[in-house]
Amino acid sequence: MFSYRDFFSWQGLARLFLLGALWLAAVPGRAASGSYEAALPPDLSTAKNMCALVACAEVFPGAASFSERLGQPPYVQAYGPEVAGRKPLLGYVMLSTDITDTPAYSGKPVVTLMGMDLKGRFVGIKVLKHSEPILLLGIPESALLNFNRQYLGKSVADKIEVGQSRPDEGVLGVDAISGATVTVIVQNQVMMSSGMAIARQVGIVAPTVRAPAVYAVRGTRLSWDQLVKQGSVQRLLVKPQQVGLEPGGNPFIELWFGDLGHPDVGASLLGDAGYRALQAQLGPRDHALFIVRSGGIESFKGSGFVRGGLYDRIQVKQGADSYTFRDTDYLNLYGLEAAGAPAYNESAIFVIRSAAFSSAYPWKLSFLGNRVDRATGARSFTTFDAGYWLAAELLQGGRPAVAEAAKPYERIWRSRALEIGLFALLLVGVSVVYALRERLTRRATHKNKWPVNAFKYSAWGLSIVLVGFGAMAQPSITQVLTWFHALLFQWTWSLFLTAPFIFLFWIFIIVTVFLFGRGLFCGWMCPFGSLSEALYKVGRVIGLKRFQRQLPRALHDRLKWLKYAIFLALLTVSMFSMGLAEKLAEVEPFKTTFLVGISHRAWPYGLFVSVLLGLSLFIERPYCKYICPLGAALAVPSTFRWFGLKRKRDCNSCKACAVGCGAQAIDAAGRIDHRECLHCLDCMVLYTDPKACPPLSKERKRRERDGLEIKAIGADGYFIPIYRVPSTPASAAVLAGPDPRMPTDPAAPPRPASSGPAWVVQEVFEHLWPWSAAGWAAQRWLQLAGYALAIVASLAWLFAGLGQLSAGAIIGWWTGWSVCEVALRLSGRRYVKDGPWWQARYRRASLMDMLSYVSFKNLLVGAALFLALKTWGALSV
């Protein structure tokens, strides 16, 4: 229960808004989806009678019965009603995850059942399971059903792309789902590649024919290490963490494999006699490869070969073709003759019997592993791939040119090149205009701000109309969480490049936040922020100015922390459940406003947006100042922006800028909080306005009264002195007050400045060593606790490097150490740098300054350690 006093505390409001977000997330609405994280039969991927587990009849109307799984990759034959003792074959049914596990935006595949007739045309499509939160909350499932219906009647041989049709290029376009572009692009890729794989296998589409390899034979015999260095032997390693097991010293499975077709490679591995014996058993277009298991607890042979003679754990893929092996494709491997070959406890020679395969072209070995979800205990199959391509020197004429199909994101960038270029030009233009802001503010006055407003209002209009409603490129806190998780767990460039406008927007945001702070994006280019500000201006025009108020300063200073609480809550929840975090991110109104539309969502979402926009008529940017978790995320690095807005000494006594600051980012001492500043530039206009800035106006009137020359305003915000003599523009009382030119009081450097390598060592020491003599004298127990926790955190990283600790445990220990480091630095090293990091402008740190510094620094350090461990193969997540 909330008391009146609770309501007016930021902690109470934080709880209230989070409960509201949970309520919004729980609204069933039209977006509820029966296939979102639906429970599938545990043996769906292996059961011979697939259609006994899923409704194959729903994707193949008219079919009376279905066969068991056939072929590789697997498919099911659909039969019509029996006529004269015969069941006519009507077509085929396939399960997408039997063929490809391409992940969608959630990082998980959309499990899709498809029906295809004898001419290769889609006759039915059904999504069995997906993990896309936007298709649960933001977009009704009917949108995905309508998207899939566009494929009915179209052939797998057609060139189908998401977007407009291009008849001159033979491209058939299908309409995307607004706000779920990445999901449908991946879905298009999955359906077309799955359908084509089965169509080639059953003969609807002619199989790919590759020119056979012509080997360059030198008669040399190579050791194991030489073969590995040459690339003729490759390794496929799967760690326990990758299949959801506890990390340990032993791998889940470690395989070595290679092509035995090349005489030099084959003879080096099998010996001359063994190689000749193998060749005697092969047909003219047969291709042999070897696999050995040198470590691990899992078998690569699986159990399928015992039941039905099928080695269902191993698959070779070359282009769109896949090859699996039966017992008739298996030969014994009696030993490896290459010097230095590892010991192994499982081995095989497999034979590919297809003219479509060629050793001259790249291929990959896929291992099918059974993965356990630690959170739910659910099991699912995941493939692990390792690529292989014979070295150029082993082929006459070198490796052939391979024309790979353009990736989906490449096609998007090409098809929308003009729009993307104009968008990039807009971002660059806004950045340049803002970088030259002082030239604009000097031309503006308090009564005539149009030299500034012309550009700012234009940016708002373009942001709302073109960026928000047009390109639907509204950045979101969910992207921050996604990028954070991708950085730590699995970075995939293609996932982010699929949304080019968002990708470019984030480059703009990252660069400008470090240069100027969050205000350029939040105040000029955020579509929802611009819409909110525009409504406030409209309210003035239509006569609501007398009702427009700022919140009382005391209440504002409490409420502004709410957005940080929301951001921290979302970040914490995302570490345990990204899906739940995305549901809670409905506290953002962006999806409803721009991506989906109020009319397409359940009424609570529309009501939430309407209330926020309605409040914007009376309070300037209420959402931006008090609720926005994206703004909070960007405010943290804004603490260390390189270039801030100018202040003069008199600002500590003059309240003109503070009174007119719509963001209420200027305090009683005249200091600007760049975490809250939205860069309206009104204070910069006053800074050089001799009629509106009180100190300048007073000096101007004095000079006019005394008949003195009135010169221009200097860079320090004062009139240039008439005579070349030292002058003190500010009064003694002003000089005695706080200096508003820095966010907090200046702090003495911790030690004399150095240069060169000594400076680098000093900087590293400052960032990594939070203990100090002052802190030891003030709180000895805290320093000792800090030493203990630092040792434990260091051991955690060591154990992670040895594969003994999971990524989740590392994040927990690193977070705990970060909290302790904040306390350590506040007790003895209470300072941070202001401006560019290579300068020595130190200032006293507030609690928020220190939280921002430590969290951001340790995020970078932790990410670097994560990436280093993953690169070395020591940490798998």
Protein Blocks (a to p, Z undefined) as FASTA:
>chain_A
ZZfklmmpmklmmmmmmmmmmmmmmpnbjmbcfkgopacdfklmmomblmlmbcfklmmg
hiabdcddedjddddddddddeehiacdfbdcddfklmbccdcfkopacdddddddfkop
afbdcdfbdcbfklmmmpcfklmmmmmmmmgopafkbccdeddddfknopacddddehil
mmmmmmmmmmmmmmmmmmmmnomaccddddddddddehiacdfklmmmnopaccddddfk
lnopacdfbdfbdcddddfkbmklmmmmnojmlmmmmmmmpcfkbccdddddfbdjbdfk
lmmlmmnopafkbccdehjbccdddfklpccdfbdfbghiacdfbdcddddddfkbcfkb
ccddddddddddfknopacdddddddddddfklpghiaadddddddfklmmmmmmmmmmm
mmmmmmmmmmmmmmmmmmmmmmpcfklmklmmmmmmmmmmmmmmmmmmmnopaccfklmm
mmmmmmmmoccfklmmmmmmlmmmmmmmmmmmmmnojklmmmmmmmklmmmmmmmmmmmm
nopmmmpccddfklmmmmmmmmmmmmmmmmmmmmmomklmmmmmmmpcklmmmmnopklp
cfklmmmmmmmmmmmmmmghkllmmmmmmlmmmmmmmmmcfbdcdddfklmmpcklmmmm
mnlpacfkopacfklpgolommmmmmmmmklmmklmmmmmmmmmnopacddddfkopacd
fbdcdddfbafklmmmccfkbfbdcdddfbdcdehjllmmmmmmmmmmmbdfklmmmmmm
lmmmmmmmmmmmmmmmmmmmnopacfklmmmmmmmmmmmmmmmmmmmmgccdehjfkbcc
dcdddfklmmmmmmmmmmmmmmmmmmmmmmnopacZZ
